[in-house]
Amino acid sequence: MIEFIKEQDRVILSYSGEMRGSAWIYHELEKSGTVVLRRTFSLTEKELITKKDSEHEDAPVLFKVATKDGEYYKFPKHILGIEDDLFIHIDIDITSKTFIAERNISIFSKLDRLTEGAIYVGGTESNSIPESGFSDLLQKFPNSYELTRYASARVGAVISSYLETKEDYEEKYHKYMNKKTSKEGDNLYSLVANAEISKYRSLIDKLGSMLENELSYSENQWQKEILQIILLLYPKYIHVFKEAPVRDTYNKKDRNIDLLLVDAAGNTDIIEIKKPFDKCIVTHKTYRDNYIPLRELSGTVMQIEKYIFYLNKWGKTGEEKLTDKYRDQLADGFSIKITNPGAIIIMGREDKLSKIQLQDFEVIKRKYKNVIDIVTYDDLLRRLNTVLEHWLRIT
């Protein structure tokens, strides 16, 4: 058993052999000059305080393991087998559990592998581990049960491919770990909630004002303003290129895509933004009891489908051409990719459509849902409001 005795200017380690006695320590020191206790303390005759007593072989063996250094006890690095000296504040209780975890794991040896410089525990040193933090760290060290479960899980994961195991050891290990208290980081949602609320309120006010003053915007300016809203609503997109080239390989012509979106992974999508003119979504009269898309909508969809077709056919050559064209606007090593592009169409209002017209419009949208997201300005407002309500519930 290892105990520690704190004196005014030093710390004494006291070892008492429960089964083997203490004589073996002196024998080991005479034989090799060093004795290792619990795989943690490497001690020599230089630290030895007591002398061998053949009449009292069970008497505790004492070693000086630390000296007082200001407000700390200094444990020399060679005793613990670490790269720098260890400093423990004089007010901290010192026991074997301060140094040794389950299965004789040296705590400070593990910490030494993960950190730079001397380790300080407690006190006022700027880079010291607070006493409460150190206590928490000791509780987090794996216990014997956890180590056994982990070993069983690793072995079980390998042999289960060849043999039938008695239990699902990997599942048992994960269940045990999930019950343990783990580190809880900052709640990022709470940290950014106020900023997100402010952002979406601004977007809603901006779009509402634009829809009320639609006639005061030119087509180009309208696109610029709406594009700002879209990029904030879909932050995965980091680039927008106007009049982006695309090769019509069948007709051997170069064509231009009004707005090409590029996300953070380099993947391309297309966006088409139209001013919200009346009567551009579905007909006001039915055709065989159905409301069908007006020419403005069907024509836009057709144009988008052609752009997607051209991009896919352009393939690897197109990726290289686009990357080279916009090289000055891209980060180093960033490449544009053409991987089944999708599209977003922003156009029209639905506030004056009847319930049946809205139902038929939904059918039209779902027809293209796998490739094209058709968004009216009323739908865009609803999406913004839904996101705002989400952030308001968090705060």
N, C-alpha and C positions, 0 to 999 in steps of 0.2 A: 504494500500500500504506500502511496506517495502522499505526503502532506507538506505544507509550506509553513515556515515560521518567519514572520516579518519582524526584524529587529530594526533598531534606529537607523543603521547605516547599511544594512544588507538583508538579503532574503536567503533562508536556509531551506534546502530540500531534504526532507527526512524520508528514508526508505525503510520499510519494515517488511520482511519476507513472510508471507502468511504460511506457505507450504514449504518453501525451500530454505527459509531462514535468511540470514544476511551474509553468511560466510562466503558464499559464492561470489559476491561482489569483490571482496578483497582478492580472491583467487583470480578473478578475471582481470583485475587491475595489474596484478603481478605478472600475469601471463601475456597480456596484449597492451597494457598501458591505458586501455579505455574500456568503459562499460556503458552499454546502451540500455536505458530504462524505458520500457513501454514504447519503443521505436521512436522516441521523441527527444529524450535527453541523452547527449553524448558527453560523458563525464570522465575526468582523468584524476590522477593523484593530486594535481594542482588545486582542484576544487575540493578535495577530500578534507574533512575536518576531523572525523573520528579515526581511531586506530583499531586494528584487529584485536579482538579479545576472545581467546579460545574458550574462556569460561562462560562467556555470554554471547553465544553465536546468534542469538535471536535479537540482540540489541539493535536499535535503529542505526542506520548508517547516514551520516550527515554530510551534505555537500553545500558549499557556498555557490549559489547560482546567479546572484544579482547583487549589485552595489547601488547605493543611493546616488542619484545624479539630479540635483535640483529637486523638482517636485515629482520625479519619476524614479522607479527602480529600473536599472539598466541590466538587461540579460544579454551577455555576450553572444554574438552570432554563432560561434563555434559550438556552443552548448546545444543550440537548437537546430544546427545544421541549415542555417539560412544565410542570405547574402549580406544582410545588414543587422545591426544590433536591434533588439526589441526593447521598447520603453513602456512600462505600465505604471500608471499614476499610483502614488503611495496610498491613496484612499480606497482603491479598488480591492475587494476581497480576492485573494489568490488561492485557487484550489487546483486539483489535478484536472478538473473539467475546463479550467481556463486554457489548458494546453492540449488536452487529449480528448478526442471524440471517440465514438463507438469504434470497436475493433482496432484500438490503438492508432487511430489516424491523428497525425500531428497537425493541429489546427494552424499554427503559424507557418509551418512548412507549406501548406496549401495556400495561405494568404500570400506568402513570399513569392510564389510562382505567378501570382496574378497582379502584383503591385510593384512599383518602383520605389526605391529608397527605404529608409528606416520606418518601422511601423510603430506608431504611438497609439496607446489606448488610454482614453480619458484625458483630463487636464486641459490646459489652455493652448497647447501647441496647435498651430493653425491647421495642420493637416491630420490631426488626430482623429481616431474613431471615438465618437462619444460613448460613454459607458452604457447608455440605453441601447445604442446601435450595436455595440459589441455583444450585449446580452441577447439581443434579437438574433444576431449572427450565430451565436452558440446554439440557440434553439432550432435554427434552420439547418444545422449540420445533419446529414442523414443518420438515422438510428440503425440499430442492427436489423430490425424487422424490415425497414425500408431497403437496406442493402440486399437482404436476402430476396425480397420481392423483385428488386431490379435484376439481380443475377438470374433468377428463375425466368423472368420475362425475356431477357436477352437469349438465354439458351433455348427456351421454349419457342421463340420466334424462328429459330434456325431449324430445330428438329421437327417442328410441326409439319414441315413440308414433306417429311419422310416417314414419321411415326405418329401414331395417335397418342396425344398427351392426356394425362389424367384431368387436367383443368386448362382453361385459357389463362395462362399465367400473365400474359401481356395485358389482358383486360383487367385482371385483378390488380396489377401494379398501377395502371392508370386510374382505376376507381379509388385506390388508396390515396394516390397523389392528389386527385381532385378534391378529396375531403380535407386535405391539409390547407392551412392558411398560407397563401402565396403572396408575393409582393404585389401591391396594388399601386399602379402608377397614377399620374394625374388624370383627371377626367377631362379628356380633350374636348368632348362635346360641350361641357360647361364652359371651358375656356374660350371657345370660339362662338358660342351661342349668340352673344350680344352683337358681335360683328356680323353674323349671318342674318340676324333679325334686321339690323340696319340696312344690310345689302338688299334683302328681298323687299323691304318696304320701299326702298329707293327705286327698285326695278318696277314694282307695281305702280308707283306714282308716275314714273317715267312713261310706261306703256299706256296708262290711263290718259295721261295728258296728250300723248301722240294721237291716240284714237279720237280724242275730242277735237284735235286740230289737224286732222289728216291732210286737208287741202293746202296747208301752209308748207308742206314738205315736198321737195322734188323726189323723183323715184330713187336717184342715187343717194340722197341724204337719208331718205327713209330706210334704205338698205343698211347704211352705216349705223344708224341708231339702233335698229332692230338686231343687227349683228352683235352689238355690244351686249344686249340682253341675252341673246342666245349663248354667247361664249361664257357668260357668268352663270347661266343656268346649266350649261354642259361644260364644266371646267376641264374635261379631258382633252378638249381641243386647244392646241397651243399655237397653231398657225392657220391663217386664212389667206388664200392666194386668189386674187381677182384675175379674171380672164385667163385662167390656167389652160395651157394647151393640152389637147388630146388628139391622137391620130385616128382618123377614120380609115382603117386599113382596107376596107372594102371599096370605098370610093377614092382612096388614095388622096385624101384631103386632110389638112390640119383644121381642127375646129377649136373653139374656146368654151370652157366651162365658166359660167359667171362667177361662182364662188366655190372654191375647193377647200375643204376642211382637212386638216392633218392633226391627228391626235399625238399624245406623248410617246406612243410606240412607233409613230411614223405611218400609221394606217390612214388611208384616205377615205373621205366621204364627201358627198355633194350636198349643198344647201341652196335652195331657191327661195328668194324672198320677194313677195309681191305686195303691192299696196292693197289695202282691204276694200277694193271696189265692191259695190253691191252686185248681186246676181252673177257671181263667179263660182259658186259651189255646186248647187243642184238646180234643176229646172223648177219652175213654179207650176208647171202642168205635168201631169203624169203621162207616161208612155207605157201602155198595157199595165196600168195600175202601179207603175213604179216611177219614182223620181230618179232621173239619171244625171250623171255629171255634166255640167255645162262645158262648153268648148274651152274656156279658160283653164278649168281644172284638168280636163282630159288631155288638153294640149301640153300642159306643164308636166303631167305625169309621163306622157309619151316622150317628151324631150329629155327628162331625167333618165328614163329607161334606156334611151339611146346613149347618153353619156356613160352610164354604168356599163353598157355593152361595149362601147369603145375602149373604156379603161381596161376592162378585163381582157379584151383582145390585144391590147397594147402590151400588157404583161411586164416581163422583166425589162424589155427595152424602154417601156414607159417609165418604170421606176428610175432607171438610170438617167433618162432625159429630164424628168422632173427634179430629181435630186441635183443634177448638174445646173439646171436653170436657176434654182433657188438656193444654191450653195452658200451665197453670202448671207442669207437670212437664217440658215440652219446652224445648229451647234456642231462642233467638230465631231465627226464620226456618225452624225445623224443621217439616216437614209429614209426617203419616202417609199412607202410600200403600197402596192395595189393588191389587196386581199379581199375579194368579194365586197366592194364598196357598197355602202347603204346611202340613203338620202333623206333629207328633211325638206319638206315643203311648208313654208309659212305663207298663208294666204286666206283671204275671205273672212267674213263674219257669219256667225250662226244665230245671232240674237233675234233675228226676224224669221227664222225657219220654224215651221210647224213641227209637232211631235213626230208625225209620219215622215216628214222630210229629214229630220234628224236621224231617224231609224235607218232610212235608206242611205244617208250619208255615212253612217257607221258601217254599213255593209260595204260601201265603196272603199272606205279606209282600210277595213280588215282584209280586203282583197289584195292590197299592196303592203300589208303590215310587215311581211318578212323582209321587204327591201326598202320601202318608203314610209316614212312617218309623216302623215298629212296633218298639219296643225293649223287650226284657225286661230285668229287673234283672241277670241273668247276662250278657247281651249288653253292658249298660252297664259292668259290671265289666271285661269283656274289652277294651272300647274304652279305658277308662282305663288298663289295664295295657299295652296296645299303645302308647299315647302315652308312657307312662313309659319303656318299653323304648327307644323312639326317642330320648328325651332322654339316657338313660343311655349309649347308643352314641356320642353326640356328645362326652361328657366324657372 
